[in-house]
Amino acid sequence: MRKAGILLPITAIPSSYGIGGFSKEAYEFVDFLKEAGQSYWQILPMGPTGFGDSPYQAFSSFAGNPYYISLDSLIEEGLLTKDECDNADYGGDERNIDYKKIYNSRLRLLHKAYKRADTKQDSAFHDFVGENVKWLEDYALFMALKDYFGGRPWYEWDLEIKMCQAKATEKYNEILHGEVTFWKYLQYKFYSQWYELKKYANDRGIKIIGDIPIYVAYDSADVWSNSALFQLDVDKTPICVAGCPPDGFSKKGQLWGNPLYKWEIHKETGYLWWIYRIEHCFKLYDTLRIDHFRGFDEYYSIEYGSKEATKGKWESGPKKALFDAVFDRLGKKEIIAEDLGFITESVKDLLEECEFPGMRVFQFGFDKRDTGAKNNYLPHNYIENCVAYTGTHDNPTIVSWFFEITEEERKDVRAYLCDNYTPNSEVHLPIIGTVMRSKAKLCIIPIQDYLGYDSRSRINKPATVGSNWTWRLTKTDLNKKLANQIYEITRLCGRVDDSSNDI
């Protein structure tokens, strides 16, 4: 059964308090998906973000972003007052998130809620802490230490705690006990609220597609507490870092800066860290999109300290051995492989061996470097075992893309659509219809493309910083008329399903 879904980050959900989260508007979005005949909701990584606000550079691979905690729910619990929440400054732009103000206002309110909560007598809280001890202890101490050291990254802390020495962690756990418990409490509220929202979605036939970055941030609890798993020297300084070579997104490549894995160590442990990470993800999501899948076949290694990514080199990754280990422990799981960009034959072979659906993006179908009817990104070439998109969070909206391409390319698009009549401002509709009619078993459309919005609603522009991850919906964007329009497109393309939701 061919199905459909919508891409919308949690941050972009409309809300009264500056950023999207697990508030009533999230439940209303689930209702919207149901009304629109959708089977999936794709989100971005939900980890706690740091500098640059990118969900792909989180302080932990396991923790959730405390910004998502519903303040309305805390009001209902009597932990905050409505006046306290209403009077906080979240920024004055309902379209864009002001992360600096969110950081100051949200954490202040969450501290108040924590101080009013009786964690000592809360058995559910203690159960949560016990069930998540593998990652929660390190993360909570990491965040408390980050505050203690003035927000500095862990590699600038005092030597004994930078090196994560046992006596030092014991000492700081005692000194910072209250703050450590605070960060545990935030995760308790995050997970409690998320599981309620996920159940609400699942009960209405909506599955959640989560997103896992292949790499973790250098300034993260993961690297600080598990440094042996990464390519670091004796001082815990990276030897080489991640990125990608020059491509269509960036002429100088992309220098991500994440520490690379010591894959030989992961192999020696039977890939236990990865097994636990993926197992954890499937507690959060129904389906998992793995970002930068190519890195498991070969990864791009850039010498630490480089200013750009032009002089990196490709190294061999763990290939199928990692996924064999995962499947042996967890069984077969629903995984989508992000296989965009220049893909070698060995990556294609790995994708086929794992039987993961890859991704097809309509915008890439008219790239002049890959011309002709055999272009894999043109919808008539989509295989069944793939996920089709008009664009992703890294692309311009489909309307802006159409205006940004050359006149010759626009003519090619029109010819492909067999449509010279739809106004340019409404070209998103025939494009969506064309993608939806493909053989792909799942089609995901960013909500901005259904709305016909321009690139002011773009989520991310790779290789840039400063204005990404900020866009969000307003409360007037989603309505019954739009839901009906999406439903009709989905129904006519044979993607409305009221039964199973397995891709």
Summary of the structure (lengths in Angstrom):
residues: 503
radius of gyration: 22.7
end to end distance: 8.2
largest distance: 72.0
contacts: 1623
relative contact order: 0.14
helix: 46%
strand: 13%
